Amino acid sequence: MSSEGAIARRSILIFGLGTVTGAGGLGAAVLAKRALFPPPRPRRGPDNLKLVQEAGVRKLEEYPPKARTALLGDSILHEMAPPAFLGPGYGDFAVDGVEAPGLFPLAPTVNRVAQRAIILVGINSVRLRRPLPEIAAGILKLRSMITIPTMLIAPLPITDGAYGMRSADVETLRAMLSAVSPPATSLAGPSGQIRPEYTSDGLHLTARGCQALAAEIKRREAALSWS
């Protein structure tokens, strides 16, 4: 179906809510429109680190100092941020489309306000076809800049071809980081690629994928005596 046809169908649906529900139709139509066309969230890109930093600090300050864990990485961690997946105590310092060096300026703030940190970054560098040793070096440098107890999660498996990336390149990067970060194998299927039920597009996580990653994080936290 064309985009024009899809928009037309959505418009018919919203109009239909108004005609069916009578006096309450306008409110229902507004709610339906918001569900179909949610307002864009503020951009959390590398050009807006101040917004990310302020939001992460505000969130962490809701919790006791000894219960604060910073999530430092790319948009996959932003998807994980809702308490429904990880529970309370986590502050989101995730940046859309970021590479590891782009997070260096956030390290001092994370060290100051958090008790622990979780890092998940690198997939955007693979997408941009950076040399894999360069990507690994940047991730390890970021890890060295975080002076509080830190959990490094290697880039998650993907579907081969997602966003033009090769699954083999992601696997090679994960292997380069394996000495400091065991791969999150619970999200991978027999082929080594991400399980279809865990991803919406071969890269980003579905709700089930977020739940699986949250379970992986909780297991690692227990192994590190964080919980």
N, C-alpha and C positions, 0 to 999 in steps of 0.2 A: 504494500500500500504506500502511496506517496505521502510525503509529510503533510501536504495540503489535506489529503483525505483523513489522516490521523487527527489533525487539528479539528476538522469538521466533525468527526465522530465525538471528540471530546466536547465540542461546543454543544452538540445535540444532547449529550448526556447531562451537561450542566443545565441547559434549558429545560430538559425533561424533569429534573429534580424540582425546578420551580413550579412547573405546571401540575405535577402530581401532588406535591406537599401543600399546595395552597398558600395560606398566610405565612407559614414557616419556610416557604420555598426559597426566599432570598437568602436567609441565613444558611440553609443547607447548600445552596448554590455557591456561596462564598467559600464554605468549608471544602466543598468538592473542588473548586478552582484552586484553592491553596494546596490540596493534596496532589492535583494533577500538575500544577505549575508552582512548586515551592520557591520562595524567594531565594536568590543566590546567597550563600553564606560568604562572609568576608574572605577575600583571598588570603591564603596563608602561604604565599610563595616566598622565595628567597629575598624578594624586594620588600617584604613586609615583616621582617624578623621582630620588630618591636611589638607588633600586635600579637605574634605567637608567644613572645617572652612574657608579656603582661598577662595574657590569658592563662599561661601555664603557672605563673607565680600565684595569681588569684586562686586558681584551683587548689594548688598545694597548700596554701595558707588556710584552707578550710579544715585541714587535718592537723593532728598533733605533730610536732617536729619529727618524732621518731617513727612516724607512720607514713612518711612522704616518699613516694617513688616517682621519679621523672621519666616520662616516655619521650625519648629523643630519637627522631628519625624522620621518615617520610610519611606520606598520606596513609599508608597501611596502619601505622600506629594511631593516626587520627581516627580511623574507623574503629580501632580497638578501645578508644578512650571512654566510651559510655560505661558507667558503673555496672550496667547490666552484664557486661562481659567479664570485667576484672574485679569489680567490687570497688569499695572506697579506698582512698589513699593514693590515687594516681593523678598526676598532672601531665597534661598533654603539651609537649614542645615539638610537635610534628609539623613539618613544613612540606607543602605540596611541591613535587618535582625536585626535591633537594638532592644534592650530592654531599658526601661527607664533609668536604671543606666548607660548605655553606653553613654547617652547624657549628663550626669552631667558635664563632662569636657568642654562642649560647652557653658554652662550657662554664664560664665563671659564674653565671647565674644559677645554673643547675647545681654546681658545687656548693653554692651558698645556701640555697633554699631546700634542697632535697637531702634525704638520708641515703637513698640508693638511686641507681639509674639503669634503665633498660635501653639499649641502642639497637635499632633495626634500620639499616640504610644500605644503599649500594645499587639497588635495582635500576634507579634512574641513570646511573653512570653506565650500566650495561646497555641500557636503551640508547644512550648517546654514543655507544661504541668506544668508550675510553679503554685504553689498554688494561687488561685485568690486573696485572701487578700494581699499576698506578691506583686502581680502585681499592685494592686490598691495603695498600700503604696508607691511603687517606683514611680508611675506616680504622686502622690500627692507631693512627695518629690521634684521631678523635677519641678513641678509647683511652689513650694515654693522657689526654687532657682532662678527663673526668677523674677526679681524685677520690671520690666516694666509691663504695662498693658498686661494681658495675656488672651487668649481664649483657653480653654481646650476642645478638641473634644474627646468624648469617642470613643473607637474603633468602627469602622463601622460594620453594620450587615454583615454576611457572608451567604453563602449557606451551609446548614448542611452537614458535611463530607468533606468540602474543606480542602485540605492539612491535613487531619486526624483530623480536629477540630470539636467540637460539637457546633452548633449554640447556644444551651442553655447555654454553658459556656461563650460565648461572651456576651449574653444577661445578664447573672448574673453580669459580670464585668461592663457592661454599667450601670446596676442598682446601683452597688456600688459607681459609680462616678456621679450619677445623681444629687446629691446635688450641685456639682460644674460644671457639664456639662450635660445639657439636651441632651438625645440621638438624633442623626441625623435621626429622623424618616422618613424624606422625601425620604431616600434611601431604606426604607424597604417596602416590600409588605405586604399583609394581614397576612401572616404567621409569620411576624417579621423577615424573612430572606431578604437578599438583593434582589432587583428586578433583574430578569435575564438580562434585557437590560442594566443594569448598571455594569455588571461584565463579564470578559472574562473567568474566571476560578473559580468563587465562592468567590474570595477574591480581586484580583486586578481589577482596574476600567477600563472600556471602555471609549471612548471619551464622551459618553453620561453620564457615571457615574461621570467623572471629571466635566462635566458641572453641574450636579446635586449637587455635593459637593461644587463647587464654588458658586452656588446660595445659598446654606445653609450657607456658610461662610459669604457671603455678607449680608444676613439677620441678622446674629448675629452681624456683625460689625455695622450695622445700629442701632440695639438694644442697643449696647454699646456706641453709638455716636462716633464710630471710623471714620465714613464717612459722 
